[in-house]
Amino acid sequence: MKITYDPEVDILRIILSDVPIEDSDEEKPGVILDYDEDGNIIALEILDASKKIDNPRSLEYSIST
């Protein structure tokens, strides 16, 4: 998994898999889901991220046990 934030265009992107994107769909305004050829979600983009997320430059990571 890879997470990137581009402050110039204010987009947060979460990439779950590096397979080619077959289709994309804007599920909700400003949230774009990318799908592989089997219809699995492989990435999502949040447009205007700084308006929807408290701090798109910070990341907290945890693993439940």
Secondary structure, DSSP 8 states (H G I E B T S, - for coil): -EEEEETTTTEEEEES--S---EEEEEETTEEEEE-TTS-EEEEEEETHHHHSS-TT--------
